Each structure stands twice: as structure tokens, then as C-alpha cells.
Amino acid sequence: MMDVLQSIGYGIVALAVLVVVGLVVLTKLGDATGGDANTTAVYLSEQLGSSGLSGWVPAVIAVAIGALFLSYFMGRKR
């Protein structure tokens, strides 16, 4: 069970790193191009941020840990 929790932790850290790198790249790209591209880059960075993809991370963690505990206790009865 700890191996599964550890792999979930690695996945969460990898997602966080990807979101941060994506935000930095989009912000720098928008600053360099200006105009409509900057508006698009800001919109995309908002979609990656807490109101978008990153906002689902706590829900995914809760569901994954709940499923692990349920499978552990269901397997223990058999």
C-alpha cells in the first residue's frame, strides 16, 4: 500500500512541476510577443492555475486515497 501512495505522491509532484513550468513559459512567451498572443497566454495560464487543471489535484488525491483504503479493507475480508 505504501508503494501505491508513493507513486501517487510522485505523480502529484510531477503534475505540480509541469504546471509551474507551463505557467512560467506561457508568461514569458506572452511578455515577449505582446498583443493578442499575450491575452491568449494569460488565458492559458489561468486554465493551468488554481481555477483550471491544478484545481482538480485535491479531488484526485482524495479519491485515490479513498480507493486505496476501500480496496485494502475489502481485500482483507477475503
VEXBAMI-131760 format. One record per residue (C-alpha): residue in one letter; x negated, y negated, z negated. Coordinates in steps of 0.001 Angstrom, whole numbers, plus 500000, padded with zeros to 6 digits. Layout:
BEGIN
AXYZ
...
END
This chain:
BEGIN
M500000500000500000
M497113497622499289
D495751498225502782
V499014497040504279
L499094493950502041
Q495511493192503002
S496304493438506710
I499325491161506235
G497046488674504479
Y494566488758507362
G497400488178509815
I498648485173507854
V495167483667507685
A494673484221511423
L498012482530512171
A497088479563509977
V493725479171511713
L495349479335515142
V497942476714514197
V495303474348512797
V493038474735515823
G496028474235518117
L497051471076516284
V493541469630516473
V493134470453520156
L496547469055521088
T495958465871519101
K492544465261520680
L493906466044524143
G496799463638523669
D494461460887522465
A492150461400525435
T494860461326528108
G497366458781526751
G500841458001528100
D503267460839528791
A500681463501528022
N500311462066524517
T504078462280523975
T504042465895525125
A501054466730522914
V502736465194519862
Y505926467160520571
L503990470422520912
S502041469767517712
E505335469200515881
Q506579472547517190
L503469474253515792
G503710472415512474
S505903472955509435
S509133472389511357
G508252474949514021
L506201478131514094
S504473477601510761
G507802477160509025
W508618480833509595
V505498482145507821
P507003482226504279
A510065484086505552
V507910486649507342
I505814487167504188
A508907487710502034
V510453490185504466
A507193492131504885
I506567492452501143
G510201493392500526
A509993496092503184
L506788497439501637
F508349497734498196
L511504499348499559
S509527501880501564
Y507324502634498558
F510255503345496249
M512245505241498893
G509226507425499692
R508633508055496018
K512046509710495586
R511297512272498275
END
